[in-house]
């Protein structure tokens, strides 16, 4: 739907630079496809800060998956530009309509 990414933006951590160098070499990518920017990456990561907080421990991976899916669904409803957007086959409005129907 969105096509192949043109650039990968990460923070300036040394381990990330080393890992990306290995990925670029292994997949024979262009050397300029990796960009390190503290501020650009923060804009992207701030969208998921509500998920990064520590949650209670879960009994199974399915419980954790369903909880995170619900959190993403609720937060996506607040973002008007994502109402009709399907990310990896996941539409927040479709998920809410399924939850309300049951």
N, C-alpha and C positions, 0 to 999 in steps of 0.2 A: 504494500500500500504506500509506504513512504520511500521505498527505494533503499539503496545501499548508502550507509553513512559516508560522508566525505571526510570528516575529521573526528578524532576522538579527543575529548577535552577531559583532562584529569588534573588533580592537584599536583603540587610540586614535591611530593614525597619521593625520596630516593628509591624506595622499593618499587613504586609505580613506574618510574622511569626505566628501571632495569627490566621489569616485566614487559612493558610496552616495546622496548628494544628487541626483546626475544620474540614477541608476537610479530613485529614488523619484519624481522629476519625470517621467521618460520613461514609466514604467509606471503613473503615477497611483496610487501606493501610499499607505497611511496614513503620516503622518509619524512615528508612534511604532513603526513596524515595524523600525527600526534601533536597536540598542542597542550602545553601546561600553563594553566592560568588559575590562580587562586580565586579570583573573583567570578569568572565565568562558571567555574565548577560549583561555586557556592550558590549561584542562582539556581542551578539545576538541582542540587542536593537539598536546598531549602524546601522544595516541593514535597519531599519525603521525610521531613524531620519528625512528623507525628508518628511515623512508624518506627523510627530509630530509638524511641524511648523504651526503657526496659519494661517489659510486660511480665505478668505472672507466668509461672512455669506451666507448661501444658502437658497433659498426659500422652497425647499423640501428635504426630505431625499434621494429621487432618484437622484437628482442633485449631492448631496454630494457623494453618492455611486458611481455614474458614474465617477465623477472627480477623486476620490481616486483609482478607478479601472484603469483609464487611467494612473495615475501617477505610480502605481505599474507596469503596463504593460511596460511603457517606461523604468523605472529603471531595470526591469527584463531583458530587451533586452541587456542592457549593461553587464549583468552578463552572461558570456559564459556557465557556468555550469548549468544555468536554462533554456537554450533554449528549450530543449525537456522535461523539468520537468513539470508535471501537479500537481499543488497544489490545492487540493479540487476541482478538475474538471476545473481548470483555467490554460490555457496554453497561455503565452504571444505571442508566434508566431502565434497561432491560432487566437487570438484576433486581432493582427495586420493585418493578412490576411483578416479577416472579415471587418476591417475598410477600408482597401485599396480597397476591392471589392465593397464597397458601395459608 
